[in-house]
Amino acid sequence: MSPPTDDEIRAHTIGELLPHAAPILIVDYDPVWPVLFEREAARMWPTLGDRALVIEHVGSTSVPGLAAKPCIDMLLVVPDSADEPAYVPAMEAVGYVLRIREPDWYEHRVFKGPDTNVNLHVFSPGCPEIERMLGFRDWLRSHPDDRELYERTKRELAGQEWKFVQNYADAKGAAVEAIIARASGSTSQT
């Protein structure tokens, strides 16, 4: 998948799209990140009930020892992420705001958290991105060389100015794909 254009980023964004136009803040690992994840998960489970099939902590803040943007990435799997009436009103009732809708990419949705910097990624069962996110996290947790490579890549890119945070995320793509390829190769050999 090629990086989205500015027009595509605007098209998928719900509400006002504000340019970032600044370096990205990367901070050393903070042991409070898993605590923040648990608090948010505890808010979601009763809110969604059986509509929440999976809630996982993903992204850099889920990897002990890895520097990251201080934003908790979460994965939520619901029966059908395209069926927004089935879960969006409940999420909005507890303060989450739907900010991204990508019907052409696995019906991906992203909410921002109500009182914590959270990116909540929503997918449907069977979406290959679920396995990629979890596999990437698990690989980085157990492979310090790739964790160091990823952190070095993030820190190098973070010092640049990016029009949108998505541009920074896309710039990390080659490193992410190389790490996922190693993780996939390792699991296919076991």
Protein Blocks (a to p, Z undefined) as FASTA:
>chain_A
ZZddfklmmmmpgcjdddfkiacddddddfklmmmmmmmmmmmmmmnmmmlmbdcdedjk
lmghiacddddddddddfblmlmmlmmmmmmmnopacfbdcfkggoiacdddfkbccddd
dddehiaklmmmmmmmmmmmmmmklmmmmmmmmmmmmmpccfbfklmmmmmmmmmmmmmm
mmmmmmmmZZ
